[in-house]
Amino acid sequence: MTNPEPNASAATTLARILDTAQPGSVLCCGTTALDVARFWCDQKPDTNLQILDTSDPNADLPPGSVKDLALVTDTLEHLPFDEGALLLGQLRNYGTHQIAVLVGETPDWAFTDFIGLGFRRHAEIDADQGPLTLYTYNLDSYNHKRAWNNPDNWANPEMWGKSWW
């Protein structure tokens, strides 16, 4: 995902993410996400679009609903923390390839909460309703490869991949 310009609008930022990701399937939750996703789908009619209700997004999220990209806006600020964490965790655990979350200032969510879920902070955006922070998750890059995690660095390399404990 790209790092948007500091003064880019929320919609412009999400549009850049869509343009970079070129998803075949998009899940969106929130007004801004829906507006941008619908515009994208008008340009790319073969894109599969799923919309979640912001009041209870976890009710509409079936297990195994793998998407290329999920956009979440105007949602976490209005949900209890546990419900929001469940939403982001399920999106991540169901195999959503990329997730972009725009969240305003809220006492329930801190930088460490997003980091704990595998997200990275990418940008601060000045919006009409107040400052927003863009957090992203990418399945390809959230867990970097470690040089030591291979059979060469194990006590018994002949047992690599054969025994689990």
N, C-alpha and C positions, 0 to 999 in steps of 0.2 A: 504494500500500500504506500501511496505517496505521502510525503509530508507537505500539507497544504501551506499556502502563504499565511502569515500571521493574521491578516485582516480579511481573509476569505469568509464568505457567509457560510452558514451551516449547509444550505442547499448546494452551493457550489462545491463545498468540500466533499459532500456525499456523491455528487455527480462525478467528481474526479476519481473517487474510489471506484465507482461503477465502471467508469471508462477504463481505468487501469486493470480491474479484475476481469472485465468482459464475462460476467457470469451467465450461465445457462439457466440458473434458478436463483431466485431472490426471495428471501423472507423479510418482511418489514413489520415493524411495530412502532407506531407513533406517527403523528401528522406529517412532520417534515420528511421522515423516511418514506412514507406512503406517497407523498407528492413527487419526490424524486424518483422513486421506483416506478410509479405509473408513467412518468415522462420517459423513463428508460424503456419500459415495455412498449410504449407507443412507437419508439424508434426501432426496437428489436422485438417484434411480435411473437417470436418463437421462444421467448423467455418465460419460464414458469414462475408465476408470482403467487406467494402465499402471504396473507395478511393476518396478523394477530391483533386481537382486541387489547387495547392498552389497560383496560380495567382488570382483566384476568388473562394475561397472555399464556400462562401455563396450561389453561384449559384447552387451548386450541393447538397445542404443540404435541402431535402424536409421536411416539417413540419411533426412531428410525427415519425421521424426516430429514434426510441429509440434503443440505443446500450448499450451493457454491458460495453464497454471500448472504449475511444477515445484517440488516440495518436497524438499529434501535435508537429512537429519539423520543423525547417527551414522555418517557415511561418510568424510568427508575426513580425520578423525583416524586412520583405519585404512588409508588408501591411500597409496602413494608420491605425492609432490607432482605428478609428471608425469601420473600417472593421474587424479588429482583435477582438475588443470587441464584435461586433455583432456575430462573429463566436463562441467565447467562451460562450457568453450569450445564443445563440441558442442551442448549445450542452447541456448546463446545463438545460435550460428551456424545452427542448424536452424530458428530462428524462434520459439522458445518465447517467448510474450508476456511472462510474468512468472516470475521465479525467486526463491525464498526459500531461503536456506541458513542453518542453525543449526550453528555449529561451536564446539567447545570449544577450550581452550587446547592448542595443538600447536606444536612448534618448526618444523614444515614450512611453516606458513601464517602470513603476516603481513598486516596491514591493507593494505599496498601491493600485495600479490598480488591481493586482491579488487578494489581500485581499478583495477589494471591490466587486469582483465577486464571492467570497466564496472559493477561492483557499488557499492552505497552501504551504509555501515554505518548501521543503523537503531536497534539497541537492544542493551543488555546484559541478560541474563536470568540470574537465580539459579536454578539447577536442582539437583536432588539429587546428580547426578554432578559438579557443579562449574559455574562460570560458563560461559554460552554467549553467543556474539555472533550477532546476526541481521544478515545481509547480504542485500540485495535487488537485483534487476535488473528494470527495466521497459523494454521495447522503446520505449514511447511517450516516455519522459523521459530515457533515458540519454545522449542526444546532443542537447544544447540547440541551438536555432536560433541562428545567428549573423547579426547584422544586416548584416555585410559580404558575406555569401555570397549575392549576388543579381546580376542583370545590371547594375544601376545602378552598382555599384562596380567594374566591370571596365573595362579599357582599351578593349576592343572589344565593347561590349554586344550588337552585332548577331551576334556569334559564339557567344553563350551557348547552350549545349546542342548545338552543331553540331560542335565539334571537341574531341577528347580527346587529351591528351598525357601 
